[in-house]
Amino acid sequence: MREILFGTQIRSTERRLEGLEARIETNYRELTEMVNQKTSSLADSFANQLASVRRELIEGVERLASEQTAQLRATQRTISDRLEKQWNDHSKDNQTRRRASCPVACPPERVKEAN
């Protein structure tokens, strides 16, 4: 009796449920594929941005290293020039002191003593 009264409705409901399940499964696969594509796209974008930032960082470090090297060389030249000037001034002072301590007619022995 139940089959006669409700059989058609039950079969109809089962077909609708099967159709819904199939659509849900199709939607699930489509969503999974879309998420995978978006994730892959996001990973590629992130990799490109990371490579760009890395290049900028390397360029910045190289620029700073170059600037610091130039500054160090300039400082080295300045120090060398100052030392050379001090050495020359010191040598001139020593020569002047030696001459002052020994008159023009100073005997050679005295010149050796002054040195």
DSSP file with accessible surface (Angstrom, degrees, kcal/mol):
  #  RESIDUE AA STRUCTURE BP1 BP2  ACC     N-H-->O    O-->H-N    N-H-->O    O-->H-N    TCO  KAPPA ALPHA  PHI   PSI    X-CA   Y-CA   Z-CA
    1    1 A M     >        0   0  167      0, 0.0     4,-2.5     0, 0.0     5,-0.2   0.000 360.0 360.0 360.0 -45.4    0.0    0.0    0.0
    2    2 A R  H  >> +     0   0  193      1,-0.2     4,-3.5     2,-0.2     5,-0.6   0.886 360.0  54.0 -59.0 -41.3    2.8    2.4    0.9
    3    3 A E  H  >5S+     0   0  119      1,-0.2     4,-1.5     3,-0.2     5,-0.3   0.899 110.0  47.3 -62.0 -37.3    4.5    1.7   -2.4
    4    4 A I  H  45S+     0   0  137      2,-0.2     4,-0.3     1,-0.2    -2,-0.2   0.936 119.7  37.7 -70.1 -44.6    1.3    2.6   -4.2
    5    5 A L  H  <5S+     0   0  110     -4,-2.5     4,-0.2     1,-0.1    -2,-0.2   0.924 136.1  15.1 -75.1 -45.6    0.7    5.8   -2.3
    6    6 A F  H  X5S+     0   0   99     -4,-3.5     4,-2.7    -5,-0.2     5,-0.2   0.452  95.2  97.5-113.3  -2.5    4.2    7.1   -1.9
    7    7 A G  H  X<S+     0   0    1     -4,-1.5     4,-2.4    -5,-0.6     5,-0.2   0.907  87.9  46.5 -57.6 -45.8    6.4    5.1   -4.4
    8    8 A T  H  > S+     0   0   96     -5,-0.3     4,-2.4    -4,-0.3    -1,-0.2   0.927 114.3  47.6 -65.6 -42.4    6.3    7.8   -7.0
    9    9 A Q  H  > S+     0   0  122     -4,-0.2     4,-2.8     2,-0.2    -2,-0.2   0.906 111.5  50.5 -65.7 -40.6    7.1   10.6   -4.6
   10   10 A I  H  X S+     0   0   77     -4,-2.7     4,-2.8     2,-0.2    -2,-0.2   0.941 112.4  46.2 -64.5 -45.9   10.0    8.6   -3.0
   11   11 A R  H  X S+     0   0  111     -4,-2.4     4,-2.4    -5,-0.2    -2,-0.2   0.918 113.8  49.5 -63.5 -40.1   11.5    7.8   -6.4
   12   12 A S  H  X S+     0   0   35     -4,-2.4     4,-2.3    -5,-0.2    -2,-0.2   0.927 112.1  47.6 -63.9 -43.7   11.1   11.5   -7.4
   13   13 A T  H  X S+     0   0   64     -4,-2.8     4,-2.7     2,-0.2    -2,-0.2   0.910 110.8  51.7 -64.7 -41.9   12.7   12.6   -4.2
   14   14 A E  H  X S+     0   0  105     -4,-2.8     4,-2.6     2,-0.2    -2,-0.2   0.915 109.3  50.0 -62.1 -41.5   15.6   10.2   -4.6
   15   15 A R  H  X S+     0   0  150     -4,-2.4     4,-2.3     2,-0.2    -2,-0.2   0.924 111.8  48.3 -63.9 -41.0   16.2   11.4   -8.1
   16   16 A R  H  X S+     0   0  159     -4,-2.3     4,-2.6     2,-0.2    -2,-0.2   0.922 111.7  49.2 -64.5 -42.9   16.3   15.0   -6.9
   17   17 A L  H  X S+     0   0   91     -4,-2.7     4,-2.8     2,-0.2    -2,-0.2   0.905 110.5  50.5 -63.3 -40.8   18.6   14.2   -4.0
   18   18 A E  H  X S+     0   0  122     -4,-2.6     4,-2.4     2,-0.2    -1,-0.2   0.906 111.2  49.2 -62.6 -41.0   20.9   12.4   -6.5
   19   19 A G  H  X S+     0   0   32     -4,-2.3     4,-2.5     2,-0.2    -2,-0.2   0.912 111.8  48.6 -63.6 -41.9   20.9   15.4   -8.7
   20   20 A L  H  X S+     0   0   78     -4,-2.6     4,-2.9     2,-0.2    -2,-0.2   0.920 110.8  50.4 -63.5 -43.3   21.7   17.7   -5.7
   21   21 A E  H  X S+     0   0  128     -4,-2.8     4,-2.7     1,-0.2    -2,-0.2   0.912 110.6  49.7 -61.0 -41.9   24.5   15.4   -4.7
   22   22 A A  H  X S+     0   0   53     -4,-2.4     4,-2.6     2,-0.2    -2,-0.2   0.918 112.7  46.8 -64.0 -43.6   25.9   15.5   -8.2
   23   23 A R  H  X S+     0   0  154     -4,-2.5     4,-3.0     2,-0.2     5,-0.2   0.905 112.1  50.5 -64.7 -40.5   25.7   19.3   -8.3
   24   24 A I  H  X S+     0   0  114     -4,-2.9     4,-2.7     2,-0.2    -2,-0.2   0.936 111.8  47.7 -62.1 -44.3   27.3   19.6   -4.8
   25   25 A E  H  X S+     0   0  111     -4,-2.7     4,-2.5     2,-0.2    -2,-0.2   0.924 113.1  48.2 -64.4 -41.0   30.1   17.3   -5.9
   26   26 A T  H  X S+     0   0   55     -4,-2.6     4,-2.6     2,-0.2    -2,-0.2   0.935 113.0  47.8 -63.4 -46.3   30.6   19.3   -9.1
   27   27 A N  H  X S+     0   0   83     -4,-3.0     4,-2.8     2,-0.2     5,-0.2   0.901 110.4  52.8 -61.6 -39.6   30.6   22.6   -7.2
   28   28 A Y  H  X S+     0   0  159     -4,-2.7     4,-2.6    -5,-0.2    -2,-0.2   0.935 110.8  46.2 -62.4 -45.7   33.1   21.1   -4.7
   29   29 A R  H  X S+     0   0  134     -4,-2.5     4,-2.6     2,-0.2    -2,-0.2   0.914 113.6  49.1 -63.1 -43.1   35.5   20.1   -7.5
   30   30 A E  H  X S+     0   0  112     -4,-2.6     4,-2.6     2,-0.2    -2,-0.2   0.919 112.9  47.0 -62.5 -43.5   35.1   23.5   -9.2
   31   31 A L  H  X S+     0   0  101     -4,-2.8     4,-2.8     2,-0.2     5,-0.2   0.914 111.9  50.7 -64.7 -41.9   35.8   25.3   -5.9
   32   32 A T  H  X S+     0   0   52     -4,-2.6     4,-2.5    -5,-0.2    -2,-0.2   0.934 112.2  47.0 -61.5 -44.1   38.7   23.1   -5.1
   33   33 A E  H  X S+     0   0  120     -4,-2.6     4,-2.5     2,-0.2    -2,-0.2   0.918 112.6  49.7 -63.9 -41.0   40.2   23.8   -8.6
   34   34 A M  H  X S+     0   0   92     -4,-2.6     4,-2.7     2,-0.2     5,-0.2   0.921 111.0  49.1 -65.3 -42.1   39.6   27.5   -8.2
   35   35 A V  H  X S+     0   0   86     -4,-2.8     4,-2.9     1,-0.2     5,-0.2   0.922 111.2  50.1 -63.5 -42.1   41.2   27.6   -4.8
   36   36 A N  H  X S+     0   0  100     -4,-2.5     4,-2.5    -5,-0.2    -2,-0.2   0.913 112.1  47.7 -62.9 -41.8   44.2   25.7   -6.2
   37   37 A Q  H  X S+     0   0  115     -4,-2.5     4,-2.8     2,-0.2    -2,-0.2   0.928 113.8  46.6 -64.4 -45.2   44.5   28.1   -9.1
   38   38 A K  H  X S+     0   0  139     -4,-2.7     4,-2.8     2,-0.2    -2,-0.2   0.911 112.8  50.0 -64.3 -40.6   44.3   31.2   -6.8
   39   39 A T  H  X S+     0   0   82     -4,-2.9     4,-2.7    -5,-0.2    -2,-0.2   0.928 112.3  47.2 -63.6 -43.7   46.8   29.7   -4.4
   40   40 A S  H  X S+     0   0   65     -4,-2.5     4,-2.5     2,-0.2    -2,-0.2   0.923 113.4  48.5 -63.6 -42.7   49.2   29.0   -7.3
   41   41 A S  H  X S+     0   0   75     -4,-2.8     4,-2.5     2,-0.2    -2,-0.2   0.912 112.2  48.9 -63.3 -42.6   48.7   32.5   -8.7
   42   42 A L  H  X S+     0   0  122     -4,-2.8     4,-2.8     2,-0.2    -2,-0.2   0.912 110.3  51.1 -64.5 -40.3   49.3   34.0   -5.2
   43   43 A A  H  X S+     0   0   53     -4,-2.7     4,-2.6     2,-0.2    -2,-0.2   0.913 111.1  48.2 -64.0 -42.2   52.4   31.9   -4.8
   44   44 A D  H  X S+     0   0   96     -4,-2.5     4,-2.4     2,-0.2    -2,-0.2   0.926 112.6  48.5 -63.1 -43.5   53.8   33.1   -8.1
   45   45 A S  H  X S+     0   0   50     -4,-2.5     4,-2.6     2,-0.2    -2,-0.2   0.923 112.1  48.8 -62.9 -43.6   53.0   36.7   -7.3
   46   46 A F  H  X S+     0   0  128     -4,-2.8     4,-2.8     1,-0.2    -2,-0.2   0.917 110.4  51.1 -62.6 -42.3   54.6   36.3   -3.9
   47   47 A A  H  X S+     0   0   53     -4,-2.6     4,-2.5     1,-0.2    -1,-0.2   0.913 111.3  48.3 -63.1 -41.3   57.7   34.8   -5.5
   48   48 A N  H  X S+     0   0  115     -4,-2.4     4,-2.2     2,-0.2    -1,-0.2   0.916 113.0  47.0 -64.8 -43.4   58.0   37.6   -8.0
   49   49 A Q  H  X S+     0   0  118     -4,-2.6     4,-2.7     2,-0.2    -2,-0.2   0.905 112.2  50.7 -64.8 -41.1   57.6   40.2   -5.2
   50   50 A L  H  X S+     0   0   77     -4,-2.8     4,-2.7     2,-0.2    -2,-0.2   0.922 110.2  49.3 -63.0 -42.9   60.2   38.5   -3.1
   51   51 A A  H  X S+     0   0   31     -4,-2.5     4,-2.5     2,-0.2    -1,-0.2   0.908 111.7  50.0 -63.2 -39.7   62.6   38.4   -6.0
   52   52 A S  H  X S+     0   0   41     -4,-2.2     4,-2.5     2,-0.2    -2,-0.2   0.935 112.2  46.1 -64.5 -45.4   62.0   42.1   -6.6
   53   53 A V  H  X S+     0   0   84     -4,-2.7     4,-2.6     1,-0.2    -2,-0.2   0.910 111.6  52.7 -64.5 -39.4   62.6   43.0   -2.9
   54   54 A R  H  X S+     0   0  141     -4,-2.7     4,-2.7     2,-0.2    -1,-0.2   0.927 109.8  48.2 -62.0 -45.0   65.7   40.8   -2.9
   55   55 A R  H  X S+     0   0  142     -4,-2.5     4,-2.7     1,-0.2    -2,-0.2   0.926 112.4  48.9 -61.0 -44.9   67.1   42.6   -5.9
   56   56 A E  H  X S+     0   0  119     -4,-2.5     4,-2.4     2,-0.2    -2,-0.2   0.905 112.0  49.1 -61.1 -41.8   66.4   46.0   -4.4
   57   57 A L  H  X S+     0   0  116     -4,-2.6     4,-2.6     2,-0.2    -2,-0.2   0.933 111.8  47.8 -64.0 -45.1   68.0   44.9   -1.2
   58   58 A I  H  X S+     0   0   84     -4,-2.7     4,-2.8     1,-0.2     5,-0.2   0.925 112.3  49.5 -63.0 -43.8   71.1   43.6   -2.9
   59   59 A E  H  X S+     0   0  117     -4,-2.7     4,-2.5     1,-0.2    -1,-0.2   0.910 111.6  49.5 -61.9 -41.3   71.4   46.8   -5.0
   60   60 A G  H  X S+     0   0   14     -4,-2.4     4,-2.7    -5,-0.2    -2,-0.2   0.919 111.8  47.5 -63.5 -43.8   71.0   48.9   -1.8
   61   61 A V  H  X S+     0   0   86     -4,-2.6     4,-2.8     2,-0.2    -2,-0.2   0.924 113.0  48.6 -64.8 -42.7   73.7   46.9    0.0
   62   62 A E  H  X S+     0   0  123     -4,-2.8     4,-2.4     2,-0.2    -2,-0.2   0.907 111.7  49.7 -64.7 -39.1   76.1   47.2   -3.0
   63   63 A R  H  X S+     0   0  139     -4,-2.5     4,-2.6    -5,-0.2    -2,-0.2   0.942 112.7  46.7 -64.3 -45.3   75.5   50.9   -3.3
   64   64 A L  H  X S+     0   0   85     -4,-2.7     4,-2.9     1,-0.2     5,-0.2   0.912 111.8  51.1 -63.5 -40.5   76.2   51.4    0.4
   65   65 A A  H  X S+     0   0   46     -4,-2.8     4,-2.5     1,-0.2    -1,-0.2   0.918 111.1  48.6 -62.6 -41.6   79.3   49.3    0.2
   66   66 A S  H  X S+     0   0   79     -4,-2.4     4,-2.4     2,-0.2    -2,-0.2   0.924 112.5  47.9 -64.2 -44.2   80.5   51.3   -2.7
   67   67 A E  H  X S+     0   0   89     -4,-2.6     4,-2.5     1,-0.2    -2,-0.2   0.920 113.2  47.8 -62.9 -43.4   79.8   54.6   -0.9
   68   68 A Q  H  X S+     0   0  116     -4,-2.9     4,-2.8     2,-0.2    -1,-0.2   0.889 110.1  52.4 -66.5 -37.3   81.6   53.4    2.2
   69   69 A T  H  X S+     0   0   58     -4,-2.5     4,-2.5    -5,-0.2    -1,-0.2   0.930 110.4  48.2 -62.7 -43.5   84.5   52.2    0.2
   70   70 A A  H  X S+     0   0   56     -4,-2.4     4,-2.4     1,-0.2    -2,-0.2   0.917 112.5  48.8 -63.3 -41.9   84.8   55.6   -1.4
   71   71 A Q  H  X S+     0   0  125     -4,-2.5     4,-2.6     2,-0.2    -2,-0.2   0.906 111.2  50.0 -64.4 -41.6   84.6   57.3    2.0
   72   72 A L  H  X S+     0   0  123     -4,-2.8     4,-2.7     2,-0.2    -2,-0.2   0.910 110.8  49.1 -64.0 -40.5   87.2   55.0    3.4
   73   73 A R  H  X S+     0   0  146     -4,-2.5     4,-2.6     2,-0.2    -2,-0.2   0.910 111.4  49.4 -65.5 -40.2   89.6   55.7    0.5
   74   74 A A  H  X S+     0   0   38     -4,-2.4     4,-2.5     2,-0.2    -2,-0.2   0.925 112.6  47.8 -63.9 -42.6   89.1   59.4    0.9
   75   75 A T  H  X S+     0   0   76     -4,-2.6     4,-2.8     1,-0.2    -2,-0.2   0.915 110.8  51.7 -64.1 -41.1   89.8   59.2    4.6
   76   76 A Q  H  X S+     0   0  126     -4,-2.7     4,-2.8     2,-0.2    -2,-0.2   0.919 110.5  48.1 -61.9 -44.0   92.8   57.1    3.9
   77   77 A R  H  X S+     0   0  150     -4,-2.6     4,-2.9     2,-0.2    -1,-0.2   0.921 111.6  50.6 -62.3 -42.5   94.2   59.7    1.5
   78   78 A T  H  X S+     0   0   64     -4,-2.5     4,-2.5     2,-0.2    -2,-0.2   0.935 112.6  45.6 -61.6 -45.8   93.5   62.5    4.0
   79   79 A I  H  X S+     0   0   87     -4,-2.8     4,-2.9     2,-0.2     5,-0.2   0.925 113.2  50.0 -64.6 -43.1   95.3   60.6    6.7
   80   80 A S  H  X S+     0   0   62     -4,-2.8     4,-2.7    -5,-0.2    -2,-0.2   0.919 111.3  49.0 -61.3 -43.7   98.2   59.8    4.4
   81   81 A D  H  X S+     0   0  101     -4,-2.9     4,-2.6     2,-0.2    -1,-0.2   0.915 112.4  48.0 -61.9 -43.1   98.5   63.4    3.3
   82   82 A R  H  X S+     0   0  165     -4,-2.5     4,-2.9    -5,-0.2    -2,-0.2   0.919 112.6  48.2 -64.5 -43.1   98.4   64.6    6.9
   83   83 A L  H  X S+     0   0  101     -4,-2.9     4,-2.7     2,-0.2    -2,-0.2   0.916 112.2  49.2 -63.5 -42.1  101.1   62.1    8.0
   84   84 A E  H  X S+     0   0  117     -4,-2.7     4,-2.8    -5,-0.2    -2,-0.2   0.926 112.3  48.1 -63.4 -41.9  103.3   63.0    5.0
   85   85 A K  H  X S+     0   0  128     -4,-2.6     4,-3.1     2,-0.2     5,-0.2   0.932 112.4  48.8 -63.6 -44.7  102.9   66.7    5.8
   86   86 A Q  H  X S+     0   0  124     -4,-2.9     4,-2.8     2,-0.2    -1,-0.2   0.908 111.8  49.8 -61.7 -40.8  103.7   66.1    9.5
   87   87 A W  H  X S+     0   0  170     -4,-2.7     4,-2.7     2,-0.2    -2,-0.2   0.935 112.9  46.0 -63.0 -45.5  106.8   64.1    8.5
   88   88 A N  H  X S+     0   0   70     -4,-2.8     4,-2.6     2,-0.2    -2,-0.2   0.918 114.2  48.1 -63.3 -44.1  108.0   66.8    6.1
   89   89 A D  H  X S+     0   0   61     -4,-3.1     4,-2.6     2,-0.2    -2,-0.2   0.914 112.6  49.2 -62.2 -42.6  107.3   69.5    8.8
   90   90 A H  H  X S+     0   0   90     -4,-2.8     4,-2.5    -5,-0.2    -2,-0.2   0.917 111.4  49.2 -62.7 -43.5  109.2   67.4   11.4
   91   91 A S  H  X S+     0   0   34     -4,-2.7     4,-2.4     1,-0.2    -2,-0.2   0.916 111.9  48.6 -62.9 -42.8  112.1   66.9    9.0
   92   92 A K  H  X S+     0   0  125     -4,-2.6     4,-2.7     2,-0.2    -2,-0.2   0.912 110.7  50.9 -63.8 -42.1  112.3   70.6    8.2
   93   93 A D  H  X S+     0   0   83     -4,-2.6     4,-2.8     2,-0.2    -2,-0.2   0.914 110.5  49.7 -61.3 -42.6  112.2   71.4   12.0
   94   94 A N  H  X S+     0   0   42     -4,-2.5     4,-2.4     2,-0.2    -2,-0.2   0.914 111.8  47.7 -63.4 -42.5  115.0   69.0   12.6
   95   95 A Q  H  X S+     0   0   87     -4,-2.4     4,-2.4     2,-0.2    -2,-0.2   0.919 112.5  49.4 -64.2 -41.8  117.1   70.4    9.9
   96   96 A T  H  X S+     0   0   82     -4,-2.7     4,-2.4     1,-0.2    -2,-0.2   0.928 111.7  48.9 -63.8 -42.8  116.4   74.0   11.1
   97   97 A R  H  X S+     0   0  142     -4,-2.8     4,-2.1     2,-0.2    -1,-0.2   0.905 110.7  50.7 -64.2 -39.3  117.4   73.0   14.7
   98   98 A R  H  X S+     0   0  100     -4,-2.4     4,-1.0     1,-0.2    -1,-0.2   0.922 111.9  46.8 -65.1 -40.9  120.6   71.3   13.5
   99   99 A R  H  < S+     0   0  172     -4,-2.4     3,-0.3     1,-0.2    -1,-0.2   0.891 112.0  50.8 -67.4 -38.6  121.5   74.4   11.5
  100  100 A A  H  < S+     0   0   85     -4,-2.4    -1,-0.2     1,-0.2    -2,-0.2   0.860 110.4  49.4 -68.8 -32.6  120.7   76.7   14.5
  101  101 A S  H  < S+     0   0   56     -4,-2.1    -1,-0.2     1,-0.2    -2,-0.2   0.680 115.1  46.3 -81.2 -13.7  122.8   74.6   16.8
  102  102 A a  S  < S-     0   0   16     -4,-1.0    -1,-0.2    -3,-0.3     4,-0.1  -0.935  82.2-140.5-132.1 111.3  125.8   74.6   14.5
  103  103 A P    >   -     0   0   86      0, 0.0     3,-1.9     0, 0.0    -3,-0.1  -0.111  35.9 -94.9 -62.4 172.0  127.0   77.8   12.9
  104  104 A V  T 3  S+     0   0  156      1,-0.3    -5,-0.0    -5,-0.0    -2,-0.0   0.870 125.8  50.3 -58.8 -38.0  128.1   77.8    9.3
  105  105 A A  T 3  S+     0   0   96      2,-0.0    -1,-0.3     0, 0.0     0, 0.0   0.109  81.2 140.7 -90.9  25.0  131.8   77.5   10.3
  106  106 A a    <   -     0   0   20     -3,-1.9    -4,-0.1    -4,-0.1     5,-0.1  -0.456  57.1-113.2 -70.6 135.8  131.0   74.5   12.5
  107  107 A P    >>  -     0   0   63      0, 0.0     4,-1.4     0, 0.0     3,-0.8  -0.330  25.3-113.1 -66.8 153.3  133.6   71.8   12.4
  108  108 A P  H 3> S+     0   0   87      0, 0.0     4,-1.9     0, 0.0     5,-0.2   0.818 114.8  60.6 -59.6 -31.4  132.5   68.4   10.9
  109  109 A E  H 3> S+     0   0  122      1,-0.2     4,-1.8     2,-0.2     5,-0.1   0.904 103.9  49.8 -62.0 -40.5  132.8   66.7   14.3
  110  110 A R  H <> S+     0   0  122     -3,-0.8     4,-2.1     2,-0.2    -1,-0.2   0.866 106.6  55.2 -67.4 -36.5  130.3   69.0   15.8
  111  111 A V  H  X S+     0   0   65     -4,-1.4     4,-1.3     1,-0.2    -1,-0.2   0.926 108.0  49.5 -61.8 -41.7  127.8   68.3   12.9
  112  112 A K  H  < S+     0   0  165     -4,-1.9    -1,-0.2     1,-0.2    -2,-0.2   0.894 110.4  50.6 -65.8 -37.9  128.1   64.6   13.6
  113  113 A E  H  < S+     0   0  148     -4,-1.8    -1,-0.2     1,-0.2    -2,-0.2   0.881 106.3  55.0 -66.1 -37.0  127.4   65.2   17.3
  114  114 A A  H  <        0   0   43     -4,-2.1    -1,-0.2     1,-0.2    -2,-0.2   0.821 360.0 360.0 -68.1 -29.5  124.3   67.3   16.5
  115  115 A N     <        0   0  119     -4,-1.3    -1,-0.2    -5,-0.2    -2,-0.2   0.778 360.0 360.0 -76.8 360.0  122.9   64.5   14.4
